[in-house]
Amino acid sequence: MKLVSQEMRKIAPELDPLRIGTGWKPEDLSKPQVIIESTFGDSHPGSGHLNILVEEVRKGIEKAGGHGARYFCTDICDGESQGTDGINYSLASREMIANMIEIHANATPFDAGVYLASCDKGMPGNLMGLARADVPSVVVPGGTMNAGPEMLTLEQLGMYSAKYERGEIDEEKLEWAKCNACPSCGACSFIGTASTMQIMAEALGLALPGSALMPATSPDLLEYARQAGEQAVKLATMPGMRPSEIVTEKSFENAILVHAAVSGSTNCLLHIPAIAHEFGIEITGDTFDRLHRNARYLLDVRPAGRWPAECFYYAGGVPAIMEEIKEHLHLDVMTVTGKTLGENLEELRRNGFYEKCERWLHEFNRRYNVNLTREDIIRSYDNAIGTDGSIAVLRGNLAPEGAVIKHTACPKEMFRAVLNARPFDSEEECLDAVLHHRVQKGDAVFIRYEGPKGSGMPEMFYTSEAISSDKELGRSIALITDGRFSGASTGLVIGHCSPEAVEGGPIALVEEGDLIEIDVPARKLNIIGVKGQRRSMEEIDEILEERRKNWQPREPKYKKGVLRLFSQHAVSPMKGAYLE
């Protein structure tokens, strides 16, 4: 198989001397050339350690007879920008990372690639960029941070903060939580968006089997990084191993079934459709809803479960999940090992993978003085936590294109509810009302104009945490938005409401006192009354049409820079909010 890098050397005679000037040795020039893309930077714990893994990847590439070139496109941290206008850049950053990877990989072609990322937008941005570059590639997930003392994990900080604001804990306790919630590098230690997307990379067949979401401090992760480098060189000379030749619609269906089994983040409904779009495959919210129905939910890990995310690897990780749901998976899909998914699972059973994981679980038990078994973390198929997946797509006159709820994190008594509308036009207004008790039991709180075109589609994390941590409100009200939620959010929270408010979607037309019907089993989200009085659906349609005539589009929030471009070109939340 011809190496594209060697063809490039013939066309561009300046290439060799420039690379020698960069530090390449003359003998490196004729080797298979591998681009190593990572989000390394001092931006946050998920990326702060990736340079260590990059060097291990380089060792693997060199051992296999190739040469690795390091490229960097650092991601930002949703947690660090939470509650500020900085969070508005979060989703847009996914597109910019994909753009930069496309530029890096295509300006000077490489024979293969290795992509390293850990977190919310870095991992999907790399997967989108990987698809555009379309050279044989391996993904190295950056792993998860350890839990702190008392198994403290970062998603609990919103609860501590809300309790402090309400005077339920003192400043000393809040400071203790802040100082102990992130004891190491890696993605946040719960099944949020970062963890979910690491799992998705492996479930799609783009990462080595068993590599997703292991502790970032584990020596096993260093070995996986070296193996990824070796494998990338092997793939460079193998026919039919470009990402576009590996990843199929069946691959995405496998990933979505794994998403259901782990109760993955709702943000996955933004990222998986956007990644699929890069492969020329259409995945929508309806695909998720169809595959989640009757799917087994197995993972007892926070925020929906009990244990920190490092336990996922100790229980066998993605392979253990896949073993439990194997009868529903497409085992014939190809993966970056050069083998099918079914062959990978068989090999892991033979080579001692699960026994190694078990040894790490014993060490975790010793550290925290507990006695967990694998089945405490990953339930068996017949002993599932739930049998209807973990998310649902709701539709109705309030969300004609759909809205998303993570029902595994929602109180069961709120699966069917009729609530009074309390609309707010920004998260700041809503959060203030919640913290100062101007929101009552039985309210449906709306935060609108926070969709992709409205403000970049930030997370409504602090408001959802303020509600879910309130003993009175947490089990009695809903939060509905055209924005999105953190993967750590819990409660009756409904996001991605489409069309969004800035586009004149029905969420923009909701008024105080409207009656809102939520029916999760029936997948309904409707306005069914006005000023506290029920009306027929025909009457509601007429009322909404009249309100639409009086609705005035808002001035664009952003008039320059990245967010102006994003607000002008982002598609609907339910399509993935990618740029068209």
C-alpha positions, 0 to 999 in steps of 0.5 A: 500500500502506498504511503501518502507521506512519501508521495508528498515528499516528491511533490514538495521538496521543501518538506524534508529540510523543514522537517529536519529543521524541526528535529526529524532525523533523515532516516525518519523521513521515509518511515510511515508518518503518524499525526498525534493530535491531542488536547493537551494543555494546562486548561483543566485536569482532563487535558493536563496529563495528555502530554505523558500519554502522547510520549507513550504513543510516540514510543509505540509508533517508533517501536513499530517503525514509524515516526510521530508528529505532535499536534495540539488543539487544547480544549476548554473546561465546561466546569471552569467556565460554568455560570459565566458567559465563558460557557457559551463558547463550549459547544462552539469549541467542538467545531473549532477543534474539528476544524483545526484537526482537519487543517492539521491533517490535510495541510501536510498529509499523514499516513495514520493518526492517533487522537488523544482527548478526555473531555466533553468537547475535546473527544467529540471534536477529535472524532469529528476531525478524525472523520474529516482527515480519514486516515487510518486512526486510533483514539486514546481516551484520556481516562477518568480522575480518581474519587476524593475522600469519602468518594467525593466527585465533582458533580456533587459540588453543585449540591454543596454550592446550593446548600451553602447559598441556602445556609445549610452548610458553612463555608468550611464544608464548601471549601473542603469539597472544593479542595478534594473533588478533583484529586488527580488528572482525568475526566470528572469521575462520573458518567457525564459527557466526558466519560460518555464520549470516551465510552462512545469512542470505544463503542464505535470501534475507534479505540482499543478494546478496554481502553475507555475510562480507565483511571488516568493514574493507572499504568494500564493507560500508559500501555494502551497509549503505546499499543495505540501508537504501534497499531496506527503504524500497522493500520497505515499499511493495511487496506480498508482501515480508514475510519470511513471504511470502519465506521458504519450505521451499525457501529453507531447503533452499537454505540447508542445501545451502550449509551443506554446501558451506561445511562450516558449524558444527554449531550451525546444526542448533540455529539453522536449525530454531529460525528455521524454527519461527518461520516455521511450517516444520519443519526437523530434523536429518533434513533436514540429513542428507538434504540433506548426503548426496551434497552437494559440500563446496567451501570450503577455509577454516578450521577444516576448511580452510586459509585465513582467512574473509576469503578467502571474500568474495575468492573470490566469497562465497555467490554463487560457492558457489551458482553451483557447486551451482546445479543443486541449488538452487531458483532460483525462490525470492524474495529481499529484492531483489524478484527470484528467486535465479536473477535475482540470480545472473545480475545479479551476473555482469553487474555486475562483482561477481566482478571486484571480489572478484578485485581484493581477492584480489590485495590479500590475496595481496600482504599475505601474499605468497601466490598464491591463486586463487579455485579455491584457496578455493572449489573447482569442483563437479567438484573438490570437497573432499568429496562427502558434505556436511559433517555427519551425524546419528547414531542408535542406542540411545545417541541415539534422537533423534539426535546430530550430527557434523561429519565433515569435521573428523574423522579418516577413520580414526575414521569407524568405531570401537569405543571404551571409555566414559569418562563425566564429568558436567561439562566441568570434570571431563573437561578435567582428566582430558584435560590430566592424561593420565587419558584414553587412546587408544581412549576414548570420552569423555562429557560429560553433563548439559550439554544445554539443560535441564541447564546451558543447552547450553554449548560443549565448546570447551576439551575438544575443543581439548585433545584435537584438539591432542594428537598421541596423543589427537587421532586416537584418541578420541571426545568425545560430549556432550549439549552443543554444540561451537564451530564451530571444533571439530575431531576426532571430536566428537559433540554434541546427543546427544538425549534429553539426560542431565537428561531421562533420555536413554541418555547418562545411563546410560553406565557406565565400560567400556561399548563404544561403536560409532561408524559415520559412513557408516552413521549409527550411535551405539550401546552394543554392550557392557558392561565391555569385553565385546560383548553382543547388542542385545537384552541391551543394551536390557535392561541399559539398562532396568535402569539406567534404573530405578536412575537418579535425576533431578538437582536443577535446576541453576538455580532462578532467572533466565533459565537457570531459564526456559530449562531449564524450556522448551527443547525437545530439541537436535535440534529446535533448543532453542528455548523452547516 
